[in-house]
Structure formats: structure tokens, C-alpha cells
Amino acid sequence: AQPTASVVKLLIALDAIDRSGVPTDNEATAVRDMLAASDDRVASRLWQQQGGPAIVQRQAKKLGLTHTSPPADAGKWGSTQMSPTDVITVYRHITAWLPEEQREFVTAAFAHVLVPNG
């Protein structure tokens, strides 16, 4: 397992969807920004609101992530540990197992990922 950096934002988004369904209004914009623009401020806010390390524990249990663990320092979400296999499992869950409305919300954010100029 390695530090996830921004990959943990997928777990944060999935947890938000599990808790409240597909976000709407300002929350939808915030989650899209977190995923598409890798907005750390939104990630930090959601991390705190949703229970921090408990997000990782809930999603690891739900998705069967066997090599994923919360960060040692509860405030450093980017230090969440995940194996490459678990990262693949998260992407497979998003693309194959999420209900259509939820999948479309998450993948639409991916379609708008900001790529820096080379």
C-alpha cells in the first residue's frame, strides 16, 4: 500500500453519495470541483464533515478493499494508504457497480478533469 494523495477523493465522493445520494446544488458543484479540479479545500471540508478516517473504513468495508487504511494522522486524508489492486477495485466499482445516476455523476466529473499544459 502507498499514500493515495488525491485518489482518496474518490472514497470521499463515494461516501458522500452513500450518505445523501447524488449531490445537488452547491454540494454537487463542490464534489465535482473536488474530483475535476482536485480541489483540496472541498476534500478537507467533506473529510471533516463525514468523519475523516471513518470514510476510509466505511468504503474499505463496503468495497472489500483489503489493503486500504486511514492515515495515521487523522487530518491528513492524502496519507490514506491503498494498494494498486484496491485502486483498481474502486474504479471498477464506479464504472460497473454504481447505479446509473451515481455513476454518471462521478464519471461526468472525470470528463472535466483539468490537465495542466505540458
C-alpha positions as CSV (number, residue, x, y, z in Angstrom):
1,A,0.0,0.0,0.0
2,Q,1.1,3.5,-0.8
3,P,-0.2,7.0,0.1
4,T,-3.2,7.8,-2.1
5,A,-2.8,11.6,-2.4
6,S,-5.9,12.7,-4.4
7,V,-7.1,9.2,-5.1
8,V,-8.8,9.2,-1.7
9,K,-11.1,11.9,-3.1
10,L,-12.9,9.1,-4.8
11,L,-13.7,7.5,-1.5
12,I,-14.8,10.8,-0.1
13,A,-17.1,11.3,-3.1
14,L,-18.5,7.7,-2.9
15,D,-19.1,8.2,0.8
16,A,-21.0,11.4,0.2
17,I,-23.2,9.7,-2.3
18,D,-23.8,6.8,0.1
19,R,-24.8,9.1,2.8
20,S,-27.1,11.5,0.8
21,G,-27.5,10.3,-2.7
22,V,-26.3,12.2,-5.7
23,P,-25.3,15.7,-4.5
24,T,-27.4,18.6,-5.7
25,D,-26.9,22.4,-5.9
26,N,-23.8,23.7,-4.2
27,E,-22.8,20.3,-2.9
28,A,-22.8,18.9,-6.4
29,T,-20.6,21.7,-7.6
30,A,-18.3,21.2,-4.6
31,V,-17.9,17.4,-5.2
32,R,-17.4,18.0,-9.0
33,D,-14.7,20.5,-8.2
34,M,-13.1,18.1,-5.8
35,L,-12.9,15.5,-8.5
36,A,-12.4,17.5,-11.7
37,A,-10.1,20.2,-10.3
38,S,-8.6,18.2,-7.5
39,D,-9.9,20.8,-5.0
40,D,-8.2,20.1,-1.7
41,R,-10.3,22.6,0.2
42,V,-13.5,20.8,-0.7
43,A,-11.9,17.4,0.1
44,S,-10.8,18.7,3.5
45,R,-14.3,20.1,4.3
46,L,-16.0,16.8,3.3
47,W,-13.4,14.8,5.1
48,Q,-14.2,16.7,8.3
49,Q,-17.9,16.7,7.8
50,Q,-18.1,12.9,7.0
51,G,-16.0,11.7,9.8
52,G,-12.4,11.7,8.4
53,P,-10.8,8.3,8.8
54,A,-14.3,6.7,9.2
55,I,-14.8,7.4,5.5
56,V,-11.9,5.1,4.6
57,Q,-13.1,2.4,7.0
58,R,-16.7,2.5,5.6
59,Q,-15.6,2.5,2.0
60,A,-13.0,-0.2,2.5
61,K,-15.5,-2.4,4.2
62,K,-18.2,-1.8,1.5
63,L,-15.9,-2.3,-1.4
64,G,-13.8,-5.1,0.0
65,L,-10.6,-3.1,-0.1
66,T,-8.2,-5.4,1.8
67,H,-5.1,-3.2,1.6
68,T,-6.6,0.2,2.4
69,S,-6.2,2.0,5.7
70,P,-6.9,5.5,7.0
71,P,-4.0,7.9,7.5
72,A,-2.0,7.7,10.8
73,D,-2.7,11.4,11.3
74,A,-6.5,11.7,11.0
75,G,-6.3,15.2,9.5
76,K,-4.1,14.2,6.5
77,W,-6.5,12.5,4.2
78,G,-3.9,12.3,1.4
79,S,-1.9,9.9,3.5
80,T,-4.6,7.3,3.3
81,Q,-2.9,4.0,2.2
82,M,-4.1,1.9,-0.7
83,S,-2.7,-0.8,-2.8
84,P,-2.8,-0.7,-6.6
85,T,-5.3,-3.5,-6.6
86,D,-7.6,-1.6,-4.3
87,V,-7.4,1.5,-6.5
88,I,-8.5,-0.7,-9.4
89,T,-11.3,-2.1,-7.3
90,V,-12.5,1.5,-6.7
91,Y,-12.5,2.3,-10.4
92,R,-14.3,-0.9,-11.2
93,H,-16.9,-0.2,-8.6
94,I,-17.5,3.3,-10.1
95,T,-17.7,2.0,-13.7
96,A,-19.5,-1.3,-13.2
97,W,-21.4,-1.3,-9.9
98,L,-22.7,2.1,-9.1
99,P,-26.3,2.8,-10.0
100,E,-26.5,4.7,-13.3
101,E,-27.3,8.1,-11.9
102,Q,-24.5,7.9,-9.4
103,R,-22.0,6.6,-12.0
104,E,-22.9,9.3,-14.4
105,F,-22.4,12.0,-11.7
106,V,-18.9,10.7,-10.9
107,T,-17.8,10.0,-14.4
108,A,-19.0,13.3,-15.6
109,A,-16.6,14.9,-13.2
110,F,-13.8,12.8,-14.6
111,A,-14.7,14.1,-18.1
112,H,-13.8,17.6,-16.9
113,V,-10.5,16.9,-15.2
114,L,-8.2,19.8,-15.6
115,V,-5.0,18.7,-17.2
116,P,-2.1,21.1,-16.9
117,N,-0.4,22.3,-20.1
118,G,2.6,20.1,-20.9
